[in-house]
Amino acid sequence: MSFVVEIQPEILPKTDNSVGIDLGIKTFATLSDGTKVDAPKPLKKRIKKLRKLSKSLSHKTKGSKRYEKARVRVAKFHAKLKDTLDRFST
């Protein structure tokens, strides 16, 4: 099944108001006018957990089995955190 739709593009009015956005971790977004947007609560929780896992990894002896397990745990969690950041920012 195929659908073809023709529409007329709508021309938006021009304005001089533009805003730049800087995405970060400590403050989720900072606008060019100085307004700061805090990170959503689930994101803050995950960042706290990542900090805890990283600290645990730093206490392990490099090359040990426990170090490898902790390193894998941090890597997996970091991937989940990146996915969460992507989801919140789009």
N, C-alpha and C positions, 0 to 999 in steps of 0.2 A: 504494500500500500504506500502511496506517495501523496504528499500534500504540497501544493504550491500556493503561496500566499504573496500577494503584492500589496505593499503598503507604501504610503508616502512618508519619507523621513521628516520628522518634526525638528524644526530649527529652534534651538534654545536661545533665549535672550543672552546677550553678552554682558558679563559683569566684571568688575575690577577686583572682586573679592576672591582671593585664592589662598589656600592654606597648605602648608607643607607639613608632612607627618613623618616623625622619626620613631620607628618601632624599637623597643628595647625590652629588657627583662625586668629591671627594677621598677620602672614605670612603663606600663604596657605601650603607651603612645604619648608623645609630646608633640603638640601642635606648634606651628611657627609663631602663634601669638602668645605662647607661654603656657597655655592650658595643658595640664597633665591629666592623663587618663590612667587610673589604677588598673592593675591586672585583675582579671576575673579570679574569684576565690579558688576554683579548682586548679588554676595555673599556679597560684601561690603555694598551695599544698604540694603540688608535684615538684616545684623548685626546692621546697624544704626537704622533701624526701631525697631528691638528687644530691643535695648538700650532705645529707646523712650518709648516703651510700658512698659518696666520694671520700668522706672522712674515714669511713670504715676501710675503704681500699687503701688509703694512705698509711694505715697502721699495720698492714700485712707485709710480710717479707717477700720481696720480688722473687719470682721464679717458683714460689710454692704453689701447691694445689689450691689452697684457700685464696691466694692472691688471684689466681686465674678465675676461680668461681666468682669472686667479688668483681673482678674486671669485666666479666661477661654480664653480671647483673647491672653494673653501671652502664655498659654499652647498650643493653636492651632498654633500660629505663630512659637513657638519653634519646634513643630513637623514638620512644613513645612521647617524650616531652617535646621533641621537634614536631611530631605529628600534631600534638595539642596546640603548639604555637601557631602552626600553619592553619589549623582549623579556626582558631580565634581571630587570626589576622585577616582572613579572607571573608 
